[in-house]
Amino acid sequence: MLHTLSRSPWQCDMASMLRLLRPGDDLLLLSDGVTAALQNGRYVELLLNAPITVHALKDDIDARGLGGQISSSVVRVGYNDFVSLTVKNAVQMHW
């Protein structure tokens, strides 16, 4: 399943999202959701400990001036990769 997080982690139910993540799921952070990937942050630690792959849209990282503050464990992706993730995961959940 592909989970997409487009809101700030401080403005959504992260606990519910974390409970629904399953091994092999993908999480794509976009828009304000990229703030969940801030290095040494509370949320990135929780996400990286989940059995998933965490991706963040590079354009949204750059638009917020966060290029140097995103955890190196988060996979930065472009729009083509975004499309590939949606093709790979027929089921999606938006947060």
N, C-alpha and C positions, 0 to 999 in steps of 0.2 A: 504494500500500500504506500502511496505517496501522500505525505502530510505536508501541507504548505502553511507556513506561519507568516502572515503579512502585517500583524500588529505587534506593537512592543510587548515583550514578555511581561511587563508590569501591568498591562491592560488586558490580559486574557487569562484563562484558566489553565495555567501550565501544568498543574497537578493532574487535571483530567487528561490533558494531552499525553503526559508521560505515562499514565496508566494504560492508555490505548496503544502505545507503541509496541510493536511485536518484532522479534528477531527478523532481520532482513528488510525491514521497512526503510524507506528513504524519507528524510525531512528536508524540505527546501525552505530556507529563510529568504524572504524577499520584503521589499518595502521596509517598514520600521522593524520587521521581524529580524533583520540582520543584527540588531542590537543584542539579540540573545547569544551571539557568537563573540562578544567582547572578551578578549583574552583575560584570564584570571577572574572572570565574572561568575556570579552565582549560577546563572542559567546555562552557560556553556559547559560547566562542569557536570551538571545534571544530564545534559543532552549527550555529552561524550561518554558518559557511563552507561547509557542506554544501548541495547544491542542493534543499533541502527547506523546508517551513514548520514552524516549531517552535511548538507550543501548550503551555500549562500550565494545569492546572485551578485556577481562582481559589480555590475553597473549600479546596484543599489548600495553596495558598500562604498563605492567611489563617490556616489552622489551625496552621501552623508559625511564624507571626509574621514572614513574609518579604516582606510586601507592598512595602516600600520598598527591598528588596535584589535584586529580580528585574530582569533586563535589560529595557529598554523595547522591544527588538527581538523579544521573545517575545510571542506573541499569547495574552492571558489569555482563557480560555473558561469557560463554565458547563456544567452538565450537559446542557442542550439542545444546545449546540454539540458536546459529546462524542457525543451520539446522531447528530447530523448527520455528524460525521466517520466514524462507523462505517457509516452508510448510504452515504456517498460512496466509501468504501474497502471493497470486498467482501473483500479479503484483508488479514489482520492478523497482526502478529508482536508477541508480548509479551516484554519484556525485564525 
